[in-house]
Structure formats: structure tokens, C-alpha cells
Amino acid sequence: MMRLSIKVTPNAKKLGIKKISETDYEIRLDAPAEKGKANARLIGVLADYFKVKKSAIRIVRGHTSRNKIVNVSI
């Protein structure tokens, strides 16, 4: 299992992932930060990036914050 620290920018014009270090990422999402849409999009983007199922990704901390801690089960 990997624990990642992610800074999310919701409602961005383009989707993008920037790897800062081994466990730190900046992710721009094309989904608004309302009713969990950005969190759902984040889980989908991370699942594609790490080539795992969506169920293997869990937001541990920061559900309503731009700074999130995410566990990825590999």
C-alpha cells in the first residue's frame, strides 16, 4: 500500500498530474468541487494512473480540503 499526499485543483480547464516527489502529487481536475464530484474524479484519475481498480483507492484525510491523503493498494 502506498500513502500519497495530493494537492488538488478542482474545476481546472485541463486534467493534469504532476509528480513532485515519490509520495507528493499535484493534480488538476476538470470536475467541480461540489457534492463529491471532484473526489470521485480524483479516484478515477488515480485508478487510471496507477492501473488499479477504483476500489483500491481510498481518501483517508481531506475529503473537503484541497490537500488530501490517499491510500493506494497495489
Backbone bond lengths (Angstrom), bond angles and torsions (degrees), N, CA, C in turn:
res aa  C-N    CA-C-N  psi(-1)  N-CA   C-N-CA  omega(-1)  CA-C   N-CA-C  phi
1 M - - - 1.457 - - 1.523 108.90 -
2 M 1.321 114.89 137.60 1.460 121.31 176.90 1.516 108.75 -109.67
3 R 1.310 116.71 141.11 1.461 121.89 174.20 1.516 107.23 -110.93
4 L 1.337 116.37 121.38 1.459 122.08 -176.12 1.515 110.67 -113.78
5 S 1.312 115.24 146.32 1.454 122.56 172.33 1.530 106.30 -106.59
6 I 1.323 116.39 121.12 1.462 120.69 -172.24 1.517 110.23 -126.02
7 K 1.329 115.70 132.53 1.458 121.50 171.58 1.529 106.51 -103.94
8 V 1.317 116.14 119.39 1.461 122.08 -174.60 1.530 110.22 -104.25
9 T 1.335 115.03 137.32 1.463 121.35 170.87 1.526 107.00 -115.73
10 P 1.335 117.67 102.03 1.470 119.31 -179.91 1.524 111.62 -78.03
11 N 1.308 115.39 162.71 1.464 123.12 174.89 1.523 112.89 60.06
12 A 1.326 117.55 33.65 1.462 122.06 178.47 1.530 109.42 -80.30
13 K 1.309 116.42 157.82 1.465 119.92 179.49 1.526 111.24 -68.90
14 K 1.344 116.09 -38.76 1.459 120.75 -178.93 1.520 110.11 -125.88
15 L 1.307 114.94 147.17 1.456 122.32 176.42 1.525 108.05 -77.90
16 G 1.331 117.30 136.51 1.455 119.17 179.23 1.516 112.69 -160.08
17 I 1.339 115.02 146.81 1.462 121.73 176.95 1.517 107.82 -123.49
18 K 1.326 116.12 127.57 1.464 121.68 178.17 1.517 108.03 -123.19
19 K 1.330 116.20 119.34 1.463 121.40 179.79 1.525 108.25 -86.78
20 I 1.325 116.35 117.64 1.457 122.12 -179.70 1.526 109.87 -87.51
21 S 1.324 116.55 -48.82 1.463 122.83 176.06 1.521 107.58 -145.66
22 E 1.312 116.29 -169.23 1.463 120.37 -177.62 1.530 112.71 -61.08
23 T 1.333 117.09 -31.40 1.468 120.07 -177.73 1.529 113.45 -121.51
24 D 1.309 118.85 1.19 1.466 122.53 -178.42 1.524 110.83 -113.78
25 Y 1.334 115.22 130.18 1.457 121.35 -179.17 1.522 109.70 -134.77
26 E 1.336 116.09 151.17 1.460 122.66 168.24 1.524 105.94 -116.42
27 I 1.323 115.97 126.25 1.462 120.32 -176.43 1.517 109.37 -126.76
28 R 1.333 115.19 128.42 1.462 122.05 175.42 1.520 107.50 -101.00
29 L 1.336 115.19 125.36 1.462 120.94 -176.96 1.521 110.83 -111.24
30 D 1.323 116.04 144.50 1.465 121.38 178.47 1.527 111.42 -94.47
31 A 1.334 116.47 24.88 1.472 121.90 179.26 1.527 108.77 -119.33
32 P 1.326 117.55 145.33 1.466 120.12 178.85 1.529 112.02 -74.31
33 A 1.313 115.35 155.06 1.467 121.12 179.87 1.521 109.79 -88.62
34 E 1.310 116.10 66.35 1.465 120.95 178.62 1.521 109.51 -144.70
35 K 1.312 115.46 137.96 1.474 123.25 177.12 1.527 113.14 54.24
36 G 1.334 117.24 33.25 1.458 121.07 175.67 1.516 115.58 76.90
37 K 1.325 118.17 8.48 1.466 120.62 -177.62 1.527 111.70 -65.55
38 A 1.329 117.36 -42.05 1.464 120.51 -179.63 1.530 110.39 -67.69
39 N 1.324 118.05 -39.25 1.467 120.82 178.58 1.527 110.76 -64.67
40 A 1.308 117.23 -41.85 1.466 121.04 178.50 1.526 110.23 -64.41
41 R 1.319 116.66 -40.63 1.471 120.87 178.56 1.527 110.19 -66.56
42 L 1.329 116.56 -39.78 1.465 121.39 178.45 1.531 110.60 -59.76
43 I 1.317 117.14 -45.08 1.464 121.02 179.63 1.525 110.44 -62.53
44 G 1.324 117.10 -41.29 1.463 120.64 177.87 1.522 112.65 -64.95
45 V 1.319 116.70 -42.15 1.468 121.41 -179.94 1.527 110.36 -65.50
46 L 1.330 117.27 -44.41 1.464 120.48 179.16 1.530 111.49 -65.61
47 A 1.323 117.26 -37.29 1.469 120.78 177.91 1.529 110.17 -61.88
48 D 1.319 117.44 -42.82 1.466 120.99 177.65 1.528 110.92 -66.55
49 Y 1.322 117.04 -42.34 1.469 122.37 -176.47 1.530 111.50 -64.39
50 F 1.331 117.10 -44.61 1.455 121.15 -178.07 1.527 113.08 -93.96
51 K 1.343 116.64 -0.20 1.460 123.20 178.52 1.533 111.85 56.09
52 V 1.331 114.87 51.55 1.462 122.31 175.82 1.529 108.44 -129.12
53 K 1.317 116.45 171.16 1.464 120.58 176.26 1.522 109.55 -74.81
54 K 1.316 115.91 156.00 1.463 120.65 177.91 1.520 111.93 -60.52
55 S 1.324 116.42 -31.28 1.459 120.23 -179.21 1.531 112.27 -69.90
56 A 1.326 117.63 -13.23 1.468 121.67 179.26 1.532 111.75 -85.13
57 I 1.326 116.98 -1.54 1.466 121.27 -177.77 1.525 108.76 -116.57
58 R 1.342 115.28 132.23 1.463 120.26 -177.95 1.520 109.50 -138.80
59 I 1.319 116.23 128.94 1.459 121.10 174.87 1.526 107.14 -80.58
60 V 1.337 116.01 117.13 1.458 121.70 -176.31 1.520 110.71 -88.02
61 R 1.318 116.51 -43.06 1.464 120.90 -176.76 1.529 108.76 -143.70
62 G 1.329 116.09 143.90 1.458 120.83 174.75 1.515 114.48 96.16
63 H 1.319 117.66 33.90 1.470 120.32 -179.34 1.525 112.23 -58.63
64 T 1.323 117.75 -32.92 1.465 120.59 -178.94 1.522 111.50 -112.24
65 S 1.321 117.85 13.92 1.453 122.36 -178.06 1.528 110.14 -114.75
66 R 1.319 116.33 160.82 1.464 119.82 174.88 1.523 111.35 -77.65
67 N 1.324 116.66 -24.03 1.467 121.34 177.77 1.518 108.28 -97.24
68 K 1.336 115.62 119.51 1.465 120.91 -173.55 1.520 110.71 -126.27
69 I 1.319 114.65 151.72 1.459 122.59 170.60 1.527 105.82 -111.65
70 V 1.327 115.82 125.30 1.459 121.21 -174.21 1.523 109.53 -127.50
71 N 1.326 116.99 135.44 1.459 122.37 173.40 1.530 108.53 -99.01
72 V 1.342 116.14 133.39 1.455 121.93 175.90 1.522 107.58 -120.52
73 S 1.319 116.95 117.94 1.463 121.80 178.47 1.521 108.51 -89.85
74 I 1.325 114.87 122.12 1.476 119.48 -178.92 1.509 109.69 -114.64
